[in-house]
Amino acid sequence: MDIKQGAKTSLAQADLVVNYYLQDLTDAELLARPLPDCNHIAWQLGHLISAERMMLEKLAPGKTEPLPEGFEAAHNKETAKIDDASKFRSKDEYLKLAAGVRAQTLSLLEAMSAEDFDRPLENAMPGVKVAGDLFFFISMHWLMHSGQWAIVRRSLGRPPLF
C-alpha cells in the first residue's frame, strides 16, 4: 500500500465510524450535549466540514467549492453555545455537505504525485508539516470529534456500536 492508498483508507475508516454514530440519530438529537459545556453534534459537523474545506484551501488554494453562504460563520467558536435548532442544519444537509467536501478531498488526493506528499505546508494545522500529513489529520479530526458522539449516543439510550 502506498501513501495515497493509505490516506484513502484512513479517510474511509473515519467515514465508516462517523456514519455508524450518526445513522440513527434524529435532527433534534444532534443538539444533545454530552455535558453542558461540550459542543453538540450539529455544531461539530459544521465545524468539521468547514475545517476540512479550510485545510484543502491550504493545500490547493482556490481549488475547492465554497460552502453555502454563512455556513462557516454559523459554526465558529462564538456559535458553539447556541442550542436553537433553527440556527443549524438537518443531519441530511450536513451529510450531503460533508460528502461534497470529502469528494473534493479525494479528488485532490488522487491528483497528487508521490513527490507532492512531501511538499511543505506552512501554518496548516498543528503537526501538519507536509501535504501528506493533511489527509491523515483530516481523518483524525473527524474521529476525534466522533468519539464524543459515543457519549451522546449512550446518554440517549443507544447501545454501543463498537
Residue pairs with C-beta under 8 A, 6 or more apart in sequence:
1 9
2 114
3 114
3 117
3 132
4 109
4 110
4 112
4 114
4 117
7 109
7 132
7 135
7 136
7 139
8 106
8 109
10 135
10 136
10 139
11 102
11 105
11 106
11 109
11 135
11 138
11 139
13 139
14 138
14 139
14 140
14 142
14 143
14 146
15 102
15 142
17 142
17 143
17 146
17 162
18 98
18 142
18 143
18 146
20 161
20 162
21 146
21 149
21 150
21 153
21 161
22 41
22 91
22 95
22 149
24 158
25 41
25 91
25 152
25 153
25 156
26 91
27 42
27 85
27 90
27 91
28 85
29 41
29 152
29 156
30 40
30 41
30 42
30 45
30 88
30 91
30 94
31 40
31 41
31 42
31 83
31 85
31 88
32 40
32 41
32 152
32 155
32 156
33 39
33 40
33 83
33 152
34 148
34 151
34 152
34 155
38 148
39 47
39 80
39 148
40 83
40 152
41 149
41 152
42 85
42 88
42 89
42 94
43 75
43 79
43 80
43 82
43 88
44 145
44 148
44 149
45 94
45 98
46 71
46 74
46 75
46 88
46 89
46 94
47 75
47 80
47 145
48 98
48 141
48 142
48 145
49 67
49 71
49 75
49 94
49 97
49 98
49 101
50 67
50 71
50 72
50 75
51 141
52 98
52 101
52 102
52 105
52 138
52 141
52 142
53 64
53 67
53 101
53 104
55 124
55 125
55 128
55 134
55 137
55 138
56 63
56 64
56 101
56 104
56 105
56 108
57 63
57 64
58 121
58 123
58 124
58 134
59 108
59 121
59 124
59 131
59 134
60 108
63 104
63 108
64 101
64 104
64 108
65 100
65 104
67 97
67 101
68 97
71 97
73 79
74 87
74 88
79 87
82 88
89 97
105 135
105 138
109 135
112 131
116 131
116 132
117 130
117 131
117 132
118 130
118 131
118 132
119 130
119 131
120 129
120 130
120 131
121 128
121 129
121 130
121 131
121 133
121 134
124 133
124 134
124 137
125 134
125 137
127 133
127 137
128 134
128 137
150 160
150 161
150 162
153 160
153 161
154 160
